Amino acid sequence: MPSLPSLTGSGQEAPSPAELRSTPVDGIDVLGALSPSRASDFMTCPLLYRYRTIDRLPEEPSADALRGTLVHKVLEDLFDLPSPTRTPDQARDLLVPTWDALLAAEPGLAELFTDEGPDVAEWLVSCRTVLDRYFTLEDPRRLEPAERELYVETVLESGLTLRGYVDRLDVAPATGDLRVVDYKTGKAPRPEYADEPLFQMKFYALVLWRLRGVVPRRLQLVYLGSGDLLTYDPTETDLLRTERKLLALWEAITAATGSGDWRPKRGPLCGWCDHQAFCPEFGGTPPPYPLAENPGPLPVVGQNGPV
């Protein structure tokens, strides 16, 4: 599995092999790399993309993000157990030891639970509630995932590298059909906001199609915060459209990097943004643009930030 993301800063990953290459890949000049998270950042707000990718401004950790990390890890480890023992009680038993391991790896996480912050015992209860809800949506005793926390990466003919981590990949024994599964510890979005998580899933489906030559049969979003299970069956047309969208997105990122024109975009997520003090939409002033003198090559974009 990948290393656990840092929740006490902007979060960064080690470079992928494609990013370290100085020569073309199979005759293709590599332009740069995108993950679903950073692509989503730019679509949400180009200035947010700049702050996370170029300025690398720190962000405050949150109990909600940490809950997601903990629950994802428990669900990953649950499938290491023999199938008959993958029960709600066993998942609860994994919770505290997994939390202790996270805390040992990153002691600064304890600072979330101060007198002014949430109570750690109550927070663990909320994690347990989310885990219990998983068992109302799937029976892990009947599942044998082919992959968990699968790192996927491909270079498109254009030279754009796409990469990310798939929470779970199921392969049907009889047909070889692929099901891409993503866990969300929040609530299912209202219909008008459903495009973003679906775009993320189509991103993964596109990468898997390019890697394996098979369009995934089903994309499945498991919303543990609300107990919703949403599915979508993509087509080649869907994925070709997604590829065109990503290429257009990269062109826009390239243009903004060269010009330094990163427009803020006010939206429903602004209330949760850590960078309002630097945002013109809220009376703030952006810091000096780091690439103003020499834009140079675009920063390589990872799942959790630049590398």
N, C-alpha and C positions, 0 to 999 in steps of 0.2 A: 504494500500500500504506500501512498505518498506520505511524506512527512507531514505531521499535523500542522495546519496553518497557524501562523502567529496571530494571536488576538490582542496583542498589546502594542501593535504598530501597524504599518501599512501592509506588511506581509509580502514576502518575496519567495521565489522558487529558484532552484538551481537551473542553469540553462539546459534546454533540451539538446539532443544531438544535432537537430536541424539548425539550431541557432548558432552552434559552434562551427559549422562548416564555412570555410572561406571560398570554396569552389562550388559550382552549380551542382544540384542534386539531380542525377539522371538527365543532365543537360539543361536543367531549369535553373535560372538565376533566382535565388531565394530573396523575396522582397522583405519579409518580416513575418511576424506571427501574431495571431489573434486567438484569444480564448473566448468562450461565451460571456464570461463576466465582464471582460474589458470591452467587447463589442456592445454589450448591454449598457455599459457606462456611457459610451459615446452617444448611443441613441437616446439615452435618458437626458444627458447634459454634456455637451462637448467640454465644458469647463471642468466638470467632475473628472472626465477622462484625463485631462491635462494634470489635474492635481494629484491623481492617483498614479499616473504612469510616468509623467515627466518630472513634476516637482517632488513627487513621493512624500506628500505631506502626511504626517502621522494622523491616525484616526483613533478615537477612543474605543476601547473594547466594549462589548455589550453582553449582558447576560443572555439575551436572545440568541446572539451569534454563537456563544459558548454552548448553549443548549443544543443547537444544531450540530456542532462538532461532536459533543458527547453522545448524542443519540445516534448519529451516523456511525460512530465507532462501535457502539454496542450492537447495532444491527449488522455491521460487518462481521464482528466476532461471533455473533449468534450462529452464523452458518458454518463456523468451524466445529460446532458441536454435532454429535450424532442426531439425525433428524427427529427421533422420538423425544429428545430432550429440549427441543426448541420451543419452549413454553413461556407464557408470561412470567411465571415465577422465576425461571432461569434468566430471563432478560433483566428482571429486577435485581437478581443476585449479581449480575455483571455490572450494574450501574455504578455502585460506589467504588469498586476496585478500578474501573475505567477512569472515573473522576480522579482518583488518587494518582493514577499514572499520568494523566494530563497535568495535574498540579505539580507533580515531581519534574515533569519535562519543562514546565513553564511556571515557576513559582509566582510570578507577577500576577497570574490569574486570581490569586487570593485577594488582590486589591479591589476586585469587583464587589466583594462582600464585606464592606465596612459598615460602620454605624449608619452612614448616610445611604448605603446601597441596599440591595435586596438581601434577605436572610438566606444563607446558604442551605439551611435545612428545607425551607419553603421552596427554594429554587430546585432542589433535588426532587421534591415531591412533584413539581411541575414537569420535570424530565420524566419521572415515572409515569405520570398521566399520559404524556405523549407516547411513551413506549407501549403502554397498555392499549392505546388506541390503534397501534399498528396491527395488533392481533385481531381487530374487528374487520380489517381490510384484506389481510392475507393470512394464510396458514403456512408458516415457514417449514412445517414438518413435511409439506407436500412439494417443496421447491428444492432444486439443486442448482443454484446459479452456476453458470459457466465461468463468470468473472465477477469480482467485486473490486471497487475502487480501481477500475481499469484505466490506465493512461493510454490515450489514443492520440495519434499525430499523423497528419498527412500533408504533403505539399501539392497544392493544386497546380494545374498546368500554367496558371498565371504567375506562379512563384510564391503565392501567399501560403504560409503555413498555418494550418488550423490544429489546435491541440486542446486537450482538457482531460478531465477525469470523469468517467461514467460510474455512477454509484453501483449499478448492478446490470449485468448483461445475462439474460436467460437465452438458452438455445434449445429449441424443441428437438427432442431426440429423434423423432420420426421424420421430420421434414427439414430440420436445420433452420427453421424460421427464427429470426432474432427479435427479442423484446428488450427494449432499452428502458430501464427503470430508474427514476430519480426520486429520492425522498426529500420532502419539504416539511420542515417542522412548524411552519406557519399555517395560516388558513388559506384555503383556495381563494384566488382572486375573483372579484366580480367579473362578469363576462367582458366588460369593456377594458379590463386590464389583463386579459388572459393571453394576449399575443406574446408578451415577453417570455414567460416560461415555456411556451410552445416553441418560440424561436430557438431557445436554448436546446430543446430536445431535437429540433430539426438540424441544428448545428452538429450535434453528436451523430445523428443518423447520416448526415452527409459524410462525415469523417469515416464512419464505419462502412458506408457504401464504397467510398474510394479505396479503403483498405482491403475489404473482403469481397468486393464485387457483388454484394447482395444488399438490396434495400431492406432495412429492418421492417419486419411485419407490423410491429406495434411499438408506440411510444407511450409510456405510462408514468404519470405523475401521481405520487402518493402523498397526499396532504395530511400529515399527522396532527396538525393543529385543529382541523375541522372535521377530520374523518371522511374526506372526499378522495375518490379514486377517479382520475381523469385519464382517458385514453385517446389516442389519435393514431390512425393508420396512414403513414405517409406514402406518397407515390414518387416516381422519378421526377415528374413535373414539379412537385413540391420542392424537392431537393435541388433541382437545377435553379429554381427561383431563389432558393436560399443562397446558393452559391453566387448568383448574380448580385444579390443584396449585399453579401459580404464583400465582394469586390468593389462595389460602389462605396461601401462604408470605408474600406481601406483607402480608396482614392480621396475621400473627404478627410480622413485622418492625415494622409500625406500632405494635402493642401494646407490644413490647419497647422501642421508642424512647421512647414516652410514659412507661412505668413505670420504665425503667432496669433492668429485670430481664432480664439477659442470662445465661442459665444455661450453665455449662460442660458439655460433653458428652465424656466420656472415650471414646476410640476408638483404632483401630489407627494413626492418623496422628499421635497425640500425640507420639510420639518424634521427629518431624520438625518440631514446632512451635517457632517462635522465641519464643513468649510464655509459656513455662512459669513464668518468674519472677513473672508477674502472674496466674497461674491458681490458683484455690483447690483444684483437683484435685491440684496438686503443691505445696501449702503456700504459694502466693503470694497476694498481695493485689492486686486490680485497682486501677489508678489512679482518682482521682476522676472521676466520670462527667461528661464535658464538657457534656452537655445537662441536668444536674440542675436548674439554675435555670430554664432556658427551653428545653424540648424543641424548640419551633419546628417548622419544616417538616423532613421527613425529608431527610437528605443524599441527593443524587442519586448513584446507584451506577453506576460504570463497570466496564468489563471488568477493569481493573487496580486499581480503587479508587475512592474518591469524587472528585468534581471540583468 
